[in-house]
Amino acid sequence: MPFKTPVVPQVDPTEFLTRPHQERLKFLATFWAENGFGTQKMVHTIYIVKLLILYIGGGIALATLTSGYSPFAVGDWWDQAIIYQKFVMWTLFLELFGLGGTWGPLAAHFKPMTGGIAYWARPNTIRLPPWPRVVPLTRGANRTVGDVVLYLLCLLGYVAPIFGPTTEVDGHKLLDPTLMLISIVLLLLCGLRDKILFLASRGEQHLPVLIISVLAGYGAFTFKDFIIAAKLIIVVIWVGAAVSKMNLHFENVVPPMVSNAPFTPKFLRLAHYKSYPDDLRPSGLALFMAHVLGTTAELVVPLVLLLSPWPWLTIVAVCCMVLFHLFITSTFPLAVPLEWNILFAYITIFLFAGYQAHDGYGVLDFSQPWMLPVVLVALLFFPVLGNLRPDLVSFLPSMRQYAGNWASAVWAFKPGMESRLNELTKGADNQIDQLVNGMGTPPDFAEMTLQLTIAWRSMHSQGRGIYSVLQNYLGDEYNDYSLREAEFCCNSVIGWNFGDGHLHDDQLIDEIQRRLHYNPGEFVVVWVESQPIHKKYQEYFVMDAALGIVERGRWNVRDAVKEQPWLPNGPIPVEVTWRANAETSGRTAAA
């Protein structure tokens, strides 16, 4: 692949855009299988430079120089708890600023490349409170000057502990607990006003670390308790992710992810499909990668790290998990959580090589016997609830990262209606306009580029259900609409998305409609919830922005995963459980 030139589908884009949607999906899904997004290597180089210089280089310099260590004397600081804490705070800052995950062109921020602060430090952009009817002073969806000040204070609250005073716990330096407590309060206040900010901070991963830091700093935890609790935090994240991958969805995640990995040979990409180009379902290799090297390894190795009584086995397990995270980093997964993976690689070395179980840092070595069950219950509450009731909990606190079991959506616009999103107050134009006006991409090529993302969605299980419902609902008008992957649209509207469909559900659509006043039929959404761990189906709704939710139903996940991305046999079976009457909806969905 040329360094500066992307790989593009070899087809006349003007002619291509006259084809029916399902024919386009077949062509682009086949292209994706061989080439991924086709991104030029220069883009990946930008990410690598950002990772090495800003995150790793900047983080090491910041953490060590403010702690009295030389950045080059790695042996002096790699196993120091205060360095661990400062790396977490540095990661929190970059994520909330908008320079961590979901940054840049691989996350649909083409120009400008940064969302985050360009939205959240701007009054009148959209915010999404998690419980506006329950939590006082959180109603509404308009970002106020007060919200902007709170956001900036939260950013400052992540940086202040790095430069602030320290405390000592059992002979070990830790960050000042008062400053850490202020960080917690600011994060929670921001999150209650706007769930986007809590999730963008990756609060579900890092908030527990802040809490145990405060407990240790104020003397409620010994240093040993702090380390053991930190081990449980990362193990619950790993194991939770592994359990969530025990489904029919995950095997469909691996092939398109590997296809988009920039340094994977083409023959290996295609080996993940049953019979390229005619059958793009997962091959035996993909199943092995998903459920042996993926699910099983992510379940077994962390438990070995937590329980191993032998130093040699612990070190082997540490190496396995470090390689696991480096592999994920090398694939440049969509939402590009590169910093998060590097942090977890370092945490693995710090916690499990630096404080091994046989040295008195085992899971049964808490200073008080009640601590283990209390910490476990606290850490497992949201993952358990989120897997049983995904409608109540974001897939991030549910620990379902990259499990394929996502709440998802596709937005369908009548011609010319997508451009109206630019009337919203936001930090960037729609992606199509970023490509055309910001980067000089010819309009037809820009359109085809964005349609690659809906082809990517079709390669996952929920995409086949979404396109089935769209065909049923829109009927003969299906091919007249412009289709957009909601995760990408969400980025341009609210500044961030990590594959969490709860950020672009009916709450966001209602707010867009309140501001733009679409007419019936101009903006239609098919949205699907994650599959509960104990059920065989996914539930969806169809929403017309002007009319509200007009249809609810569900499909069997097995029916979705057995089909090709382009649905050559027509829509999969869908059970409609509720439908607005024709007078209310203005449209009768096909049965």
MARVEX-778590 format. One line per 5 residues: number of its first residue (from 1); their letters; for each residue x, y negated, z of C-alpha. Coordinates in Angstrom, 3 decimals. Example, Ala and Ser with C-alpha at 12.3 -4.5 7.8 and 13.67 -1.06 7.14 Angstrom:
BEGIN
1	AS	12.300,4.500,7.800 | 13.670,1.060,7.140;
This chain:
BEGIN
1	MPFKT	0.000,0.000,0.000 | 1.445,-3.408,-0.945 | 2.405,-5.568,2.004 | 0.323,-8.623,1.070 | -2.308,-7.122,-1.216;
6	PVVPQ	-5.343,-5.188,0.067 | -6.537,-1.979,-1.548 | -9.926,-2.749,-3.108 | -12.524,-0.484,-4.706 | -11.805,-0.024,-8.398;
11	VDPTE	-15.146,-1.201,-9.716 | -16.555,-4.361,-11.243 | -18.047,-6.063,-8.165 | -20.748,-7.887,-10.129 | -22.036,-4.636,-11.627;
16	FLTRP	-21.559,-2.800,-8.340 | -23.853,-5.197,-6.484 | -26.701,-4.396,-8.867 | -26.733,-0.748,-7.761 | -29.226,0.587,-5.175;
21	HQERL	-28.028,0.464,-1.566 | -27.630,4.226,-1.144 | -25.529,4.475,-4.294 | -23.288,1.702,-2.963 | -23.012,3.515,0.365;
26	KFLAT	-21.848,6.680,-1.376 | -19.214,4.849,-3.404 | -17.893,2.836,-0.445 | -17.979,5.702,2.060 | -15.901,7.723,-0.383;
31	FWAEN	-13.522,4.783,-0.751 | -13.280,4.451,3.035 | -12.447,8.137,3.435 | -9.389,7.655,1.225 | -8.363,4.069,2.067;
36	GFGTQ	-10.131,2.897,5.212 | -10.864,-0.824,5.127 | -7.996,-1.194,2.652 | -6.424,-3.937,4.745 | -3.038,-5.194,3.604;
41	KMVHT	-0.108,-4.197,5.813 | 0.575,-7.869,6.526 | -2.535,-7.973,8.718 | -1.368,-5.004,10.775 | 2.028,-6.684,11.104;
46	IYIVK	0.346,-9.750,12.601 | -1.291,-7.520,15.207 | 2.011,-5.796,15.978 | 3.803,-9.124,16.413 | 1.007,-10.405,18.665;
51	LLILY	1.193,-7.230,20.736 | 4.977,-7.188,21.068 | 5.643,-10.911,21.587 | 2.523,-12.355,23.214 | 1.279,-9.432,25.277;
56	IGGGI	4.265,-7.231,26.062 | 7.055,-9.814,25.885 | 5.020,-12.604,27.411 | 3.524,-10.304,30.038 | 6.879,-8.890,31.140;
61	ALATL	8.446,-12.351,31.327 | 5.503,-13.773,33.239 | 5.180,-10.877,35.680 | 8.883,-10.480,36.435 | 10.117,-14.053,36.508;
66	TSGYS	7.303,-15.073,38.875 | 8.184,-12.119,41.122 | 11.933,-12.643,41.396 | 13.024,-9.952,38.925 | 15.011,-10.099,35.726;
71	PFAVG	12.866,-9.016,32.754 | 15.791,-6.877,31.564 | 16.274,-5.013,34.862 | 13.424,-2.597,34.138 | 14.621,-0.165,36.787;
76	DWWDQ	14.033,-2.793,39.467 | 10.410,-3.622,38.674 | 8.629,-0.869,36.727 | 7.247,0.775,39.895 | 6.440,-2.425,41.811;
81	AIIYQ	2.743,-2.862,42.628 | 2.858,-6.619,42.196 | 3.989,-6.159,38.572 | 1.060,-3.811,38.014 | -1.330,-6.385,39.445;
86	KFVMW	0.129,-9.190,37.350 | -0.168,-7.158,34.166 | -3.844,-6.599,34.944 | -4.344,-10.338,35.502 | -2.460,-11.180,32.297;
91	TLFLE	-4.658,-8.742,30.388 | -7.803,-10.217,31.922 | -6.701,-13.701,30.850 | -5.939,-12.733,27.243 | -9.170,-10.763,26.888;
96	LFGLG	-11.348,-13.586,28.193 | -9.463,-16.191,26.178 | -10.190,-14.176,23.027 | -6.653,-13.066,22.169 | -7.001,-9.413,23.209;
101	GTWGP	-9.456,-6.876,21.827 | -11.938,-7.901,19.135 | -9.477,-10.443,17.768 | -8.569,-11.097,14.154 | -9.624,-9.809,10.745;
106	LAAHF	-9.939,-6.165,11.799 | -12.719,-7.339,14.110 | -14.343,-9.586,11.465 | -12.725,-12.795,12.693 | -11.208,-13.689,9.346;
111	KPMTG	-10.758,-17.448,9.658 | -10.450,-18.525,12.394 | -9.026,-15.331,13.881 | -9.968,-16.218,17.459 | -13.558,-16.089,18.667;
116	GIAYW	-13.684,-16.178,22.460 | -12.793,-19.625,23.716 | -13.987,-21.294,20.489 | -17.513,-20.193,21.511 | -17.424,-20.022,25.296;
121	ARPNT	-15.858,-23.441,25.818 | -18.491,-24.984,23.505 | -21.846,-26.196,24.881 | -25.070,-25.087,23.149 | -23.682,-21.770,21.937;
126	IRLPP	-25.676,-18.656,22.827 | -25.153,-16.897,26.123 | -26.839,-13.650,27.191 | -27.631,-13.319,30.907 | -27.967,-9.660,31.972;
131	WPRVV	-30.898,-10.042,34.395 | -32.499,-13.465,33.791 | -35.823,-12.486,35.374 | -34.199,-11.151,38.543 | -31.131,-13.280,39.271;
136	PLTRG	-31.917,-16.898,40.192 | -30.405,-19.708,38.133 | -29.558,-17.493,35.149 | -32.593,-17.943,32.890 | -32.243,-19.304,29.392;
141	ANRTV	-29.756,-18.537,26.630 | -28.183,-21.935,26.020 | -24.608,-22.485,27.187 | -24.458,-25.617,29.304 | -21.548,-27.864,30.248;
146	GDVVL	-21.663,-26.144,33.643 | -21.225,-22.763,31.942 | -18.218,-24.090,30.058 | -16.641,-25.377,33.288 | -17.307,-22.031,34.993;
151	YLLCL	-15.701,-20.178,32.084 | -12.586,-22.367,32.160 | -12.345,-21.939,35.932 | -12.518,-18.180,35.440 | -9.616,-18.352,32.995;
156	LGYVA	-7.668,-20.388,35.546 | -8.671,-17.898,38.229 | -6.983,-15.093,36.289 | -3.715,-17.019,35.946 | -3.478,-18.611,39.418;
161	PIFGP	-2.690,-15.375,41.324 | 0.285,-14.730,39.038 | 1.911,-17.984,40.167 | 0.456,-18.031,43.665 | 1.777,-16.803,47.006;
166	TTEVD	2.123,-13.118,47.852 | 1.309,-10.953,50.818 | 3.029,-7.872,52.173 | 1.311,-4.540,52.826 | 3.371,-1.747,54.382;
171	GHKLL	6.560,-3.274,53.009 | 5.220,-3.776,49.480 | 4.512,-7.161,47.897 | 0.972,-7.727,46.582 | -0.841,-10.727,45.159;
176	DPTLM	-2.556,-13.127,47.516 | -5.945,-11.597,48.426 | -7.704,-14.956,48.684 | -6.812,-15.906,45.106 | -7.849,-12.417,43.973;
181	LISIV	-11.166,-12.816,45.791 | -11.732,-16.124,44.005 | -11.072,-14.330,40.697 | -13.712,-11.733,41.595 | -16.294,-14.373,42.510;
186	LLLLC	-15.679,-16.352,39.308 | -15.874,-13.203,37.169 | -19.178,-12.180,38.760 | -20.649,-15.683,38.466 | -19.654,-15.837,34.801;
191	GLRDK	-21.057,-12.350,34.226 | -24.397,-13.164,35.840 | -24.740,-16.242,33.650 | -23.464,-14.433,30.552 | -22.847,-10.681,30.256;
196	ILFLA	-20.658,-11.380,27.205 | -17.975,-12.864,29.456 | -17.988,-9.974,31.914 | -17.687,-7.388,29.144 | -15.123,-9.413,27.199;
201	SRGEQ	-12.971,-9.490,30.345 | -13.354,-5.690,30.415 | -14.702,-6.226,33.900 | -15.867,-2.632,34.196 | -12.198,-1.560,33.968;
206	HLPVL	-10.414,-4.301,35.872 | -12.892,-5.492,38.515 | -12.294,-2.351,40.644 | -8.548,-3.130,40.588 | -9.252,-6.651,41.840;
211	IISVL	-11.470,-5.265,44.599 | -8.913,-2.769,45.906 | -6.272,-5.514,45.726 | -8.380,-7.677,48.028 | -9.041,-4.766,50.389;
216	AGYGA	-5.327,-4.019,50.606 | -4.346,-7.665,50.956 | -6.748,-8.194,53.859 | -5.680,-4.980,55.587 | -8.768,-2.828,54.962;
221	FTFKD	-6.624,-0.530,52.783 | -3.089,0.647,53.437 | -0.666,0.512,50.534 | -1.123,4.261,50.091 | -4.910,3.796,49.951;
226	FIIAA	-4.400,1.106,47.303 | -2.335,3.418,45.077 | -4.667,6.402,45.459 | -7.717,4.239,44.712 | -5.937,2.833,41.637;
231	KLIIV	-5.299,6.398,40.490 | -8.968,7.263,40.890 | -9.972,4.191,38.865 | -7.966,5.168,35.807 | -8.833,8.871,36.107;
236	VIWVG	-12.558,8.090,36.249 | -12.142,5.978,33.099 | -10.345,8.824,31.302 | -12.630,11.591,32.503 | -15.728,9.495,31.907;
241	AAVSK	-14.618,8.902,28.326 | -13.929,12.624,27.902 | -17.342,13.671,29.214 | -19.063,11.141,26.977 | -17.354,12.720,23.952;
246	MNLHF	-19.036,16.081,24.622 | -21.681,15.427,22.012 | -22.429,15.793,18.320 | -21.457,12.193,17.570 | -17.748,12.176,18.365;
251	ENVVP	-16.609,14.531,15.621 | -18.003,11.976,13.155 | -15.884,9.218,14.736 | -12.499,10.798,14.104 | -12.445,11.028,10.265;
256	PMVSN	-13.266,7.349,9.517 | -10.949,6.268,12.347 | -8.047,8.296,10.927 | -8.874,7.042,7.418 | -8.458,3.481,8.665;
261	APFTP	-5.121,4.187,10.384 | -2.619,2.236,8.254 | 0.305,4.626,8.592 | -1.536,7.926,8.122 | -0.657,9.723,4.843;
266	KFLRL	-3.518,9.962,2.373 | -3.516,13.781,2.322 | -3.991,13.823,6.111 | -6.836,11.341,5.919 | -8.699,13.448,3.394;
271	AHYKS	-8.019,16.650,5.362 | -10.450,15.373,8.005 | -13.386,15.791,5.602 | -14.982,19.093,4.607 | -14.614,18.620,0.866;
276	YPDDL	-13.653,15.149,-0.345 | -15.331,13.452,-2.207 | -18.524,15.502,-2.272 | -18.851,16.415,1.404 | -17.719,13.774,3.918;
281	RPSGL	-18.810,15.640,7.011 | -16.019,16.463,9.521 | -13.645,19.299,8.658 | -12.248,21.907,11.025 | -9.203,19.697,11.518;
286	ALFMA	-11.456,16.817,12.557 | -13.249,19.069,15.046 | -9.893,20.141,16.500 | -8.678,16.554,16.733 | -11.955,15.452,18.338;
291	HVLGT	-12.628,18.156,20.875 | -9.207,19.691,21.586 | -6.621,16.920,21.244 | -9.274,14.363,22.150 | -11.974,15.486,24.576;
296	TAELV	-10.141,18.377,26.229 | -6.848,16.535,26.595 | -8.556,13.439,28.000 | -10.347,15.615,30.558 | -7.638,18.085,31.595;
301	VPLVL	-4.466,15.962,31.592 | -5.813,13.225,33.920 | -6.927,15.883,36.397 | -3.426,17.357,36.247 | -2.003,13.898,36.956;
306	LLSPW	-4.322,13.490,39.915 | -3.787,16.933,41.459 | -0.389,18.217,40.309 | 1.901,19.331,43.191 | 4.932,19.769,40.884;
311	PWLTI	7.072,16.816,39.711 | 7.906,18.438,36.350 | 4.229,19.002,35.526 | 3.384,15.445,36.548 | 6.035,14.023,34.232;
316	VAVCC	4.814,16.206,31.336 | 1.258,14.962,31.929 | 2.475,11.347,32.119 | 4.182,11.765,28.739 | 0.998,13.274,27.267;
321	MVLFH	-1.195,10.348,28.333 | 1.346,7.756,27.231 | 1.471,9.411,23.793 | -2.336,9.566,23.794 | -2.605,5.796,24.193;
326	LFITS	0.208,5.085,21.746 | -1.571,7.230,19.159 | -4.794,5.283,19.620 | -2.824,2.054,19.288 | -1.285,3.277,16.024;
331	TFPLA	-4.723,3.832,14.464 | -5.738,0.156,14.913 | -9.298,1.176,15.856 | -12.117,-1.246,15.062 | -12.380,-3.815,17.880;
336	VPLEW	-8.566,-3.297,18.059 | -8.117,-2.777,21.835 | -4.336,-2.641,21.447 | -3.443,-4.506,24.632 | -5.784,-2.299,26.660;
341	NILFA	-4.079,0.857,25.401 | -0.588,-0.472,26.125 | -1.704,-1.488,29.625 | -3.039,2.010,30.268 | 0.207,3.561,29.019;
346	YITIF	2.127,1.420,31.526 | -0.360,2.114,34.348 | 0.078,5.839,33.735 | 3.831,5.565,34.238 | 3.537,3.213,37.220;
351	LFAGY	0.926,5.178,39.178 | 1.739,8.787,38.429 | 5.498,8.761,37.815 | 6.152,6.108,40.440 | 3.866,7.482,43.173;
356	QAHDG	3.490,11.212,42.681 | 0.952,13.295,44.542 | 3.586,15.527,46.169 | 5.170,12.415,47.740 | 2.058,11.725,49.807;
361	YGVLD	-0.008,9.887,47.180 | -2.433,12.720,46.490 | -6.164,12.293,46.263 | -6.606,13.757,49.770 | -4.062,11.416,51.342;
366	FSQPW	-6.346,8.446,52.087 | -5.770,7.041,55.558 | -9.442,7.614,56.426 | -11.446,10.681,55.294 | -14.522,8.619,54.364;
371	MLPVV	-12.600,6.589,51.771 | -12.493,9.302,49.079 | -16.267,9.865,48.803 | -17.013,6.136,49.057 | -14.516,5.214,46.311;
376	LVALL	-15.745,8.046,44.068 | -19.414,7.117,44.473 | -18.640,3.470,43.712 | -16.640,4.372,40.600 | -19.084,6.994,39.297;
381	FFPVL	-22.333,5.096,39.846 | -22.473,3.204,36.543 | -21.007,5.994,34.363 | -23.613,8.453,35.687 | -26.491,5.988,35.437;
386	GNLRP	-25.359,4.798,32.013 | -25.253,8.291,30.571 | -28.673,9.178,31.972 | -30.287,5.785,31.233 | -28.229,4.085,28.512;
391	DLVSF	-30.914,1.429,28.194 | -29.954,0.131,31.646 | -26.157,0.057,31.360 | -23.764,-1.153,28.675 | -21.773,1.616,27.024;
396	LPSMR	-18.596,0.048,28.480 | -19.430,0.531,32.202 | -20.853,3.897,31.093 | -17.294,4.821,30.001 | -18.369,5.813,26.490;
401	QYAGN	-15.571,4.038,24.596 | -15.098,5.553,21.135 | -17.416,8.459,21.930 | -19.541,7.768,18.852 | -22.648,7.546,21.017;
406	WASAV	-23.357,3.863,20.588 | -26.265,1.493,20.575 | -26.081,0.119,17.036 | -27.993,-1.943,14.519 | -28.130,-3.138,10.945;
411	WAFKP	-29.517,-6.561,10.066 | -31.481,-6.955,6.824 | -31.940,-10.397,5.260 | -34.109,-11.600,2.414 | -31.952,-13.343,-0.227;
416	GMESR	-30.534,-16.601,1.116 | -31.616,-15.999,4.714 | -28.254,-14.885,6.094 | -26.784,-18.338,5.435 | -29.256,-19.830,7.901;
421	LNELT	-27.200,-18.302,10.736 | -24.690,-21.069,10.032 | -27.249,-23.520,11.450 | -26.519,-22.069,14.906 | -23.987,-23.776,17.150;
426	KGADN	-21.018,-21.403,17.072 | -17.273,-21.315,16.674 | -17.135,-19.946,13.119 | -19.241,-19.508,10.005 | -20.728,-16.198,8.904;
431	QIDQL	-18.153,-13.667,7.741 | -19.142,-14.031,4.097 | -18.449,-17.771,4.322 | -15.187,-17.216,6.194 | -14.022,-15.027,3.313;
436	VNGMG	-15.263,-17.256,0.500 | -14.671,-20.753,1.890 | -11.920,-20.060,4.382 | -9.803,-17.532,2.484 | -10.728,-18.190,-1.137;
441	TPPDF	-12.145,-14.713,-1.787 | -14.425,-14.528,-4.860 | -18.045,-14.207,-3.663 | -18.662,-10.773,-5.247 | -15.463,-9.362,-3.730;
446	AEMTL	-16.371,-10.875,-0.355 | -19.797,-9.253,-0.516 | -18.309,-5.890,-1.403 | -15.823,-6.228,1.462 | -18.616,-6.732,3.972;
451	QLTIA	-20.568,-3.836,2.502 | -17.611,-1.633,3.389 | -18.649,-2.136,7.014 | -22.169,-0.831,6.451 | -20.633,2.134,4.618;
456	WRSMH	-18.457,2.680,7.694 | -21.621,2.690,9.811 | -23.170,5.301,7.508 | -20.233,7.626,8.223 | -21.377,7.790,11.863;
461	SQGRG	-24.424,9.635,13.092 | -26.496,6.625,14.100 | -25.947,4.987,10.710 | -27.815,7.771,8.937 | -30.764,7.276,11.243;
466	IYSVL	-30.719,3.496,10.868 | -30.692,3.641,7.064 | -33.471,6.219,7.141 | -35.659,3.894,9.202 | -34.794,0.916,6.997;
471	QNYLG	-35.845,2.808,3.878 | -39.070,3.925,5.536 | -39.952,0.498,6.857 | -38.952,-1.686,3.907 | -40.154,0.760,1.284;
476	DEYND	-39.892,-0.554,-2.276 | -38.298,-3.790,-0.994 | -35.324,-1.964,0.587 | -32.922,-2.761,-2.246 | -33.966,-6.430,-2.300;
481	YSLRE	-32.477,-7.081,1.150 | -28.885,-7.906,2.064 | -27.672,-5.457,4.706 | -25.151,-6.402,7.389 | -23.440,-4.432,10.135;
486	AEFCC	-24.788,-6.007,13.333 | -21.523,-5.661,15.239 | -19.784,-7.917,12.715 | -22.671,-10.406,12.599 | -22.688,-10.467,16.386;
491	NSVIG	-19.051,-11.579,16.353 | -19.882,-14.643,14.312 | -22.922,-15.525,16.429 | -21.658,-15.062,20.011 | -17.878,-14.766,19.500;
496	WNFGD	-17.269,-11.199,20.682 | -18.414,-7.618,20.328 | -16.852,-4.296,21.211 | -19.323,-1.956,19.580 | -21.887,-2.574,22.317;
501	GHLHD	-25.316,-2.809,20.723 | -26.713,-4.377,23.891 | -25.049,-7.599,22.760 | -27.212,-7.771,19.636 | -30.507,-6.276,20.764;
506	DQLID	-33.885,-8.015,20.937 | -32.544,-10.532,23.492 | -30.150,-12.007,20.928 | -32.649,-11.786,18.053 | -35.268,-13.616,20.124;
511	EIQRR	-32.799,-16.434,20.819 | -31.788,-16.688,17.167 | -35.464,-16.880,16.234 | -36.121,-19.549,18.885 | -33.498,-21.705,17.214;
516	LHYNP	-34.018,-20.931,13.516 | -37.716,-20.026,13.121 | -37.507,-17.349,10.442 | -40.699,-16.454,8.590 | -42.033,-12.874,8.680;
521	GEFVV	-39.983,-10.506,6.564 | -36.956,-12.799,6.223 | -34.852,-11.181,8.958 | -35.452,-7.549,9.903 | -33.413,-5.472,12.376;
526	VWVES	-33.244,-1.732,12.984 | -31.681,-1.126,16.388 | -30.990,2.216,18.069 | -30.147,3.027,21.691 | -27.412,5.459,22.723;
531	QPIHK	-28.383,9.087,23.227 | -29.006,10.001,26.897 | -26.676,12.807,27.924 | -29.593,15.138,28.742 | -31.710,14.514,25.623;
536	KYQEY	-31.399,15.522,21.978 | -32.655,12.351,20.357 | -31.983,8.632,19.965 | -34.700,6.020,20.270 | -34.909,3.056,17.912;
541	FVMDA	-36.978,-0.018,17.280 | -37.676,-2.133,14.208 | -37.794,-5.847,14.874 | -38.935,-8.618,12.586 | -37.361,-11.773,14.016;
546	ALGIV	-40.587,-13.701,13.452 | -42.939,-11.019,14.773 | -40.995,-9.246,17.487 | -40.705,-5.482,17.763 | -43.076,-3.890,15.258;
551	ERGRW	-42.158,-0.221,15.483 | -40.592,2.254,17.899 | -39.552,5.817,17.286 | -36.792,8.381,17.540 | -34.776,10.905,15.569;
556	NVRDA	-33.048,14.149,16.467 | -29.278,13.657,16.582 | -28.673,17.051,14.954 | -30.662,15.942,11.905 | -28.435,12.873,11.580;
561	VKEQP	-25.041,14.550,11.915 | -25.728,17.270,9.353 | -26.441,14.788,6.531 | -24.038,13.005,4.193 | -23.517,9.266,4.801;
566	WLPNG	-25.517,8.296,1.710 | -28.522,10.516,2.560 | -28.715,12.413,-0.761 | -31.754,14.330,0.521 | -33.599,11.167,1.459;
571	PIPVE	-34.265,9.753,4.932 | -33.799,12.131,7.838 | -36.955,13.111,9.783 | -38.078,10.280,12.041 | -40.853,10.352,14.631;
576	VTWRA	-42.701,7.025,14.951 | -43.959,6.745,18.532 | -45.516,3.274,18.308 | -46.310,0.791,15.585 | -47.850,-2.683,15.657;
581	NAETS	-51.058,-2.897,13.699 | -50.902,-4.260,10.180 | -52.587,-7.522,11.128 | -49.935,-8.186,13.765 | -46.885,-6.996,11.883;
586	GRTAA	-47.771,-8.116,8.388 | -46.345,-4.849,7.092 | -47.217,-1.175,7.364 | -44.191,1.119,7.676 | -44.040,4.257,5.597;
591	A	-44.907,7.405,7.525;
